[in-house]
Amino acid sequence: MTSPSTADRLRNFLSETAGEEAREAQLCRTALEKEFLSTAQLEDCLEERDRRRAAGEKVRLSDVLVSRGVLTPQRFTDITGLQDVGLRVCLECGRVYDTAGQPPDVKLRCVKCGLELGHAPATAKKTTTGSGIRPAVQIPTDTRPRLGKYALTREIGRGGVAVVHEAEDPELKRRVALKVLKENESTAKVIARLHREAAIVAQLSHPNIIAIHEVAMARDSMGQSVHFIAMDYVEGTTLAHVLAAKRMPLPELLRMLEDVTRAVSFAHGKGVIHRDLKPSNVLVDRGGRVVLTDFGVAHTEMFGTKLTREQAVIGTPQYMAPEQVQGKVSEVDARTDVYSLGVMLYEMLTGKMPFEAESLVDLYRHILEDEPPRPATSSREADEDLEAVCLKAMEKRREDRYQDAHSFAEDLARHRRGEAVWAQPVTGWRRVKRRLRRNKNIVVQISVAACLGILIGGYCVAGITGAADPRGVPTIVLAAVVNVILVAWIWRRSRSQKEHVAELARERARVHADAGRSLLTRLDRLLSTKDWTEPEVATLAESAREEFRAALREQPKNPEACLEMSRACRVEGRRDDALAWLDRAIATSEYFPTAHLERAILRLERYEEIRRDACGHHRDTGEHGSALRKEIEEELKLVQGHTRERREVMLAAGILALADGHDDDAARQLGEYAKSTVTDPDGWTWAGRAWLKLHGKEAEAVAAFGETLKFRPREVLALRLRAEARLRQGEFVGALEDVEAALRAKPADPALLRLRGIVREKRGDPAGALADYDASLKAAESPESYLHRGHARLATGHASDALADFGRALEIAPDLADAWAARGAAKLATGDA
């Protein structure tokens, strides 16, 4: 009997009608209806709850939803305010309580932080108790900033996504370290990774591995919800600082490395691969005890889902093993950690890294191709045995390294005791063999030369001797044949020089492409804030494009790099450049559904522009528009026929319906797409555009553009289109707010200036409208701006000026029907009909 699928479990859970499960199901149904969470997020949390229950932990689904940040405490409280589901949450620490059977009006306090359930935290918390109120935790009166129950003492470290603070636990009167996610990095994925790290380390009870106390959420001094891990505080420094100081004697460093290696071996025994071993992730206390930390990118079979995809580069470059550099995630195992430990030993012996380079690409090439300089050439303390241990751990091939961390630790211990080590010194002959192994073409060339030498030499000898003994000739021929067979066998197993160079180029291209994608991710994160500037966006976009250009220099026929180049252009509104790069991607890889879909979307944007006149009415697009529409339809049908991605099929169907003029179907399909892929702001924008085409559906359009703006608060297109929808609703104040917000991002945009003029005119501000139309025309002459300025001038009694504007509009666009009508009305008003 097969186990039920995740979807079946979710369906069964949501249909529960009795007990605590029913109350949680009711909570989740409401959250789904209000779009506080997605089905995919709920499925992930349900899986985590089941996994934790299977491990013996008593945990509710609501605990997982809140702790992972999927359902915020405030939204949890919003739901329970609408219907009593017998659950309440603390807005301070996110702890969920089962309050079934309690009267709805009874006051309850959180036993962890003392805050009354359902009430926002205040700067000072009362600790009085009363009938039906649980006692609050006594809060110290010191002035230190707080995070939940913890009093923050000082910042002791900072990384890419988190800050580490020394803090005090007032309940247990002990110092702890808090790893706190930065506010702008607290995405659902990063929060999940924090919980994943805590769950991994919780399985590793070892004196040389950091101990975790809790993973939780609380409000900081500014009232913001933040996620953190509380762990042991280690008073001391990091191994990186110890190495940089160059004061610790080598025997003590070797003892520390052995302890770290045994901790790593213990983790391997629990199925955990660290994947980011380096001195800065090893703490050293005042007594010299080492503590391994930061399991944020660790791999374990404990979780059903993978943290990383194949081809992802995980780790710190200078400590990465060759298989990590190549992005071969499936090959990363205990021997990968052994390599990183070998690099740490090399650093201890020589005071420097085995490979140095100006660029990341060159560093990766050294790791893949070159032997590290012998430690003995840089350090007198690196004796032959210790050098052998170090270089064995750093072998290029996993098969040649220590096969586990325990073996590496044992060899370190043998050396420290003065005993012979297992590792064999690297002799000159072994170095030659390694070089030949990685450069098999040299072997082929030598063998061919030897073969020819035997043949030519043999026949020369036969000629000199007069071939007195013809029986010697077959022997020579046989030797030559054997050599030919040997050459053929080596040739079959080796790569050609051309293939080798191509592989290196692919590796370098991948490194650049990964760097470019990382910059685009940073750019996307920047656009999700409210305080970005155009120069910041331009700098990040250009940096990303430079990485993709470098990738294309290494690998010109790389369709993925062309696609990413297009996206880096599109983010700045450079549509023609984006289309050109998509053309190149498709020319390189004809059946590339994602590129076809994105090209169809950009073409549809152009088509929408040319078929709308100045008043927003549809008009005949002529042969050019008809041809463009046909191209869009054919491209979208190709996407539907070739893509395996359900989201691409859904988006293509909605866009195709929009291009075909089936606006009702388009609005429905694009709305479904947007709901199913809640993190794609473009999906909501297209859904809003479809609603905007339908009479009486302005409210739906406003709501859709609002969803886009949740992800990108200053998205100019969404702000402009929402302003148009609000204008049609008669919500002039809201329309003005939207268009002014868009103008703060693009202050000289002529279309936005014209739109603000229209809104001001509708609000009865003709002077302000005229100023905007003037500014729009100064930025770029257009028939639309002349038409609207003419209307404003006519309304303020300047009929002759209005006639001039209408005339100029018709000079630019003779088929602009509204301009003909307006000029006719102006002539009647002046008696010039």
KOLMIVO-6821 format. One record per residue (C-alpha): x, y, z. Coordinates in steps of 0.02 Angstrom, whole numbers, plus 50000, padded with zeros to 5 digits. Example, Ala and Ser with C-alpha at 12.3 -4.5 7.8 and 13.67 -1.06 7.14 Angstrom:
506154977550390/506844994750357/
END
This chain:
500005000050000/500745016649949/500775031650065/499625046250023/500355060449921/500665077549996/499165084349902/498055070349972/498685073550149/498315092050129/496575088450062/496225076650207/496895089150333/495825103550268/494265092650277/494515088450463/492935091850565/493355086350743/494655089850876/496175101150875/496555096350694/494865103550643/495255120150728/496935121350640/496105116350476/494845130450499/496275142550532/497175136950373/495605137550265/495345155550316/497175159750285/497065152150111/495445161550072/496235177950125/497815173450028/498885175250186/499805159550128/499905148549973/499485130149952/501325126149921/501845134650084/500505125250180/501075108650105/502885112150156/502375116450335/501255101050346/502735090250292/503845098250425/502545095450560/502375077050512/504275074950509/504485082950680/503065072650752/503875056850684/505455061850778/504445062350940/504165081150951/502475087651006/502135101450880/500595109250803/500465114850623/500105132450685/501785132350777/502675128450614/501695141450515/502155155450636/503945150150674/504385149150489/503635166150456/502355159250333/500925166050440/501415181350542/500765183150720/499785198450667/498885189250527/498615174550645/497775186750765/496765194450622/496035177250582/495655172650763/494825189650782/493585184850646/493215167450713/493675158550874/494685143150828/495295139851005/497055145850966/497935162051014/499675168550977/500875179951067/501285194850957/502965196551045/503755179351027/502555170350910/502135156451034/500465148050997/499275143051137/497805131051137/496405141051219/494955129351179/493655130251318/494225147351378/492935161451367/493375172951220/493525188051333/494685180251463/496395188451471/497885176851452/499725180851457/501175172451370/502185162351497/503755165451395/503785184451376/502335190551484/501345199551347/499455198251346/498955186851203/498295196251051/499005213051110/500435222151026/501995224051134/502265240351226/503915247551282/503535243151463/502615227151508/501525225551662/501865210651772/500325211351882/499205196251884/497365194351907/495955182051894/496155171551737/497795179951687/499355169451680/500835177651768/502005187251653/503855184151652/504765196951757/505655208951639/507285217151698/507295235951705/508985238151619/509095249251465/509875236751347/508945233551183/507895217851187/507425203751071/506015194151150/506595189151322/508435191851279/509405207551325/510645211651187/512395216051248/513425218951090/513635213850910/515005200750892/514885195650709/514045199650545/513795189250388/512835189850225/511095186450296/511295187050485/512045196750629/512695188150787/512425196550956/513015192551129/511465192551238/510845187751411/509455175551451/508635183451605/507715167551652/509235156051660/510475169951701/511705164851565/512515172651414/511995166551243/512385170551062/510925175550951/511065173150763/509785185650700/509205186850520/509385203950443/507705212050409/507985213950222/508565195750208/507095187750301/506275179350152/505285163450177/506725153450101/508035161050218/506905158550369/506645140350320/508535138450304/508765145550480/507555132750550/508415119350448/510105124050523/509385123350699/508595106350666/510245099350601/511315105750745/510025099550871/510465081750817/512325084450851/512695083851036/514605085051041/515805095351149/516595103050994/514965107550904/513945122850951/512385119151054/510695126351003/509445132151135/507995137551025/507485144450857/506155157550874/505375173750817/505185189650921/505015208350901/506505219750910/506565236950992/505765244550835/504295232550843/504875222550690/504695203550689/506385195250673/506935177050670/508425170450766/509355155550838/509915155951020/511495145851049/512955143951169/514015159351190/515855155251168/516975168251247/518525169651143/518885171950958/518875162550793/520205151050725/520385163350580/520945176850703/522115164550788/522945160450621/523045178750571/523945183050735/525295169850697/525675167450882/524985150050915/526315136250907/526035123050773/525785108350894/524335117650976/523585121850805/523695103450755/522805098650916/521415110850876/521255104350698/521175086450761/519745091250879/518825100050738/519085084950625/518385073150756/516855084450774/516645083950585/516815065050590/515445064350722/514315074950611/514685063450463/514155048750570/512475057450592/512315059850405/512785078450405/514035085850281/514555103450333/515075109850159/515795126350223/517235121850336/518455136250363/519365144350509/518055158150530/516755144750567/517785137750712/517685146750879/519125145551005/518725149051187/519945155951316/520445138351367/520885133251188/519315122651160/518715123250980/516865123850934/516215120850758/514815132550702/513775138250553/512875123350479/511845134950369/512275125950205/512535108650279/511825093550186/510885079750272/509695065850224/508605071350369/507585082350253/506615076050104/506935091650000/508625097249935/509365113649990/510305115749827/510045111149647/511315101949539/512625114049468/512465125549620/514115131649694/514065130249885/515475134950002/516865147850024/517925148049864/519675146049937/519135131050043/518095122449909/518485105249840/518535102649651/516825094349651/516095109749737/516915121249610/516145111049470/514435112249552/514265093349563/513105093249713/512765074649700/514625070949722/514825081349881/515115069550027/516225067150180/517785067950070/517285085650019/517405091150201/519085082050212/519745092950071/519235108850165/520085102350322/521635099350216/521615117450160/521495122850342/523025112050381/523955119750234/523555137050302/524195131950474/525815125350400/526225139450279/525255154650340/524465156650167/523175148850054/523635134949932/522945144749785/522885163549758/522125172549610/521525189649554/519815183249500/518615169649554/518735161449384/520625159949396/520505153449574/519295139749518/520465135249374/521915133149497/520855122049610/520335111149463/521995110049371/523505114349477/524455105649617/524665116449773/526465121849808/527285109849929/527075116150108/528895111750144/529465125350024/528645138650134/528825131550309/530215122750403/528925115250520/528085105850378/529055089650387/528855075950258/527495066450353/526465081850391/526605087450210/526025070250153/524495071250269/524065088550204/524235084450019/523285068050035/521805077350109/521895089549963/521965077049821/520985082249666/520085065649653/518965060749799/519565042749782/521355048049822/520945057749981/520635050950155/518975042150135/518275049550296/518675062850425/519075049550555/520565043250452/521205060950433/521045064050621/521965047650657/523435052550546/523525069550633/523555060450800/524925048650740/526005063250689/525725071950855/526265056050946/527805054550836/527195038750748/527235034850563/525745041350465/524705032050336/524905045350202/526335042350081/527505056650029/527195063449856/528715058149754/529275065749591/528615050549496/526905052049579/526835070349529/527215065649349/525855052449351/524585065049416/525055077549281/524905064249147/523235058649217/522535076149197/523405078849027/523135062448936/523485070248768/525315071048818/525255052248848/524495049648676/525815060448592/527235051348681/526495034448635/526275039248452/528075045348447/528665029248528/527665018948405/528405028048256/530115026848335/529975007948351/529385005948173/530685017548095/532085011648207/531674993548178/531664995047990/533255005347993/534114991748092/533424978847973/534074988847826/535814990747901/535954972347939/535244967947769/533774959447852/534844944247876/533554937447994/531834940947921/531074933048076/531504949048170/530344959548063/528724951748129/529354954948305/529594973348265/527884974148181/527074965348330/527844977948449/527204991948341/525454984348335/525424982448524/525945000448540/524585005848417/523284996348518/523935004748676/523815021848593/522025018348536/521525012748711/522265028448791/521495039448657/519775032148689/519905035548875/520605053048858/519825069348806/520495079248662/521345095648697/519895104448615/518635095948731/519715099948882/519795118348835/517915118448803/517565110948973/518625124149059/517715137548960/516055130349018/516645130649198/517215148749184/515585153549097/514585145249235/515535154749369/515175171349282/513355166649252/513115161849435/513875178549487/512695187649369/511175178449438/511725182749614/511775201249565/510035199949487/509415192149649/510155206849745/509315218549621/507635209949645/507865211449833/508275229949814/506715232949709/505665225049847/506135239649961/505465257349958/507085267149961/508025261749804/508715274449681/508905273449493/510825274349503/510805259349622/509715249449503/510775254549353/512395249649441/511775232449492/510985229149322/512575234049230/513645223449347/512525208549312/512625211749124/514535212549134/514555195249216/513425188249080/514505196248945/516015187749023/515055171149022/514655173648838/516475177648797/516915160748868/515425151848791/514635162148651/513235149648619/512535149848796/510645152548785/510425154048973/511665168448982/510745177148838/509105175048932/509845182549089/510575196948988/508815200348926/508145200749103/509535212549158/509035224349017/507165222749048/507305227749230/507835245049171/506475246049040/507675243048893/506425232748795/507295233148625/508925227048702/507985213648798/507145207648637/508805207048546/509555195848680/508025184548676/508215183248487/510015177648514/509505164948648/508215157248532/509415157248384/510615147248493/509285135348561/507725134948453/506625125248574/506895136148727/505125138648796/505605151148931/506455162648805/504985161048685/503765165348825/504735180648881/504925186648701/503045184548674/502705194848830/503845208948773/503055208648601/501325209248678/501835224648778/502325232948614/500705227148530/499655234148674/500505250948653/500215252548466/498385247348472/497915260148605/497625278148553/497865293448660/496205290848749/496515272548786/495345266348649/495815251748537/496215256048358/496675247048197/498495242148208/498725239648021/499785226347939/501215228548062/500085225648212/499245210648131/500925202748092/501535205948269/499965198248343/500175182748233/501995180948291/501425182148472/500095168748449/501285156748360/502615159148493/501405156048637/500755140248554/502555134248537/502795137348724/501235127248765/501855113048656/503625111848722/503715117648902/503645105549047/503365119349173/501555120549228/501755138949274/502375142949098/500885133949023/499685143849133/500515160649095/500595156948908/498745152448905/498275168648993/499385179448883/498725170748726/496935174348778/497415192548806/498235193648634/496695185748554/495575198748637/494705186148751/494875197748900/493675188149015/494645171848993/496295181049006/495805189349171/495245172649244/496765162749185/498045175949232/497215177949401/497385159149431/499205159849376/499575174449492/498785165449641/499735149449607/501415158349591/501215171549726/503005177349715/502915182849532/502425201249531/502305201249341/500895188549351/499845200449455/500255214849337/499625205149186/498075199649280/497745217949322/497965222949140/496675210049090/495435216349221/495745234149165/495135229848991/493445224449059/492115237349097/491625237849280/493135227449337/494205241949396/494125235949577/494865219049526/496225228049429/496635239149578/496765223749689/497905214649566/499095229449549/499085230649739/499765212849746/501175217749628/501585232449739/501725221249892/503245213449809/503895229249725/503225244649814/503885256749682/503505246849524/503165261049403/502075251249281/500955244449420/500795261749498/500355269549330/499065256349286/498285256949459/498175275849441/497245273349277/496045260949358/495725272649505/495465286949384/494095276949298/493325273349468/493305291749510/494555289249652/495555304649606/496505305949770/497135288049759/497545290249575/498565305849613/499505296949753/499965282649635/500555293549492/501575304449609/502385288949684/502835283349507/503535300549468/504675299649620/505485284749534/505455292449359/505265311349381/505465315849196/504375302349119/503225311048992/501815298149004/501765299749194/501775318749185/500345318049061/499375305949172/499595317349324/498945331749217/497385321549175/497085317649359/497325335849409/496135341249272/494815329049337/495065335949513/494735353649453/496535359749450/496765366249271/498315376449314/499185361149385/498625350849235/499315363649111/500985363649203/501085344749190/500635344749004/501975357948974/503255347349066/502735331748971/502955340548803/504625347648858/505205329848898/504545322448735/503355328948602/501835317748580/500085319548504/499305313448667/500055327648769/499555340748639/497785333748640/497605334648829/498405351648842/497205357748709/495735351548814/496425360548967/496705376648870/494955375748797/494225373348972/495145388749036/494545399848892/496095399248784/495235392748628/496515399048502/497945390648596/496875375048607/496635375148418/498505376248394/498765361148507/497435350648419/498195355348252/499935350148309/499245333548373/498485330048202/500105334548114/500985320948215/499545308348211/498305311848070/497215296648118/496935302748297/495035303548295/494855312248463/495965326448402/494835329348251/493315329748364/494155341448488/494715353348353/492955353748283/492265358048454/493565371748476/493115379548309/491285379748358/491745388248521/492715401848430/491455403748290/492705397248164/491695382148110/
END
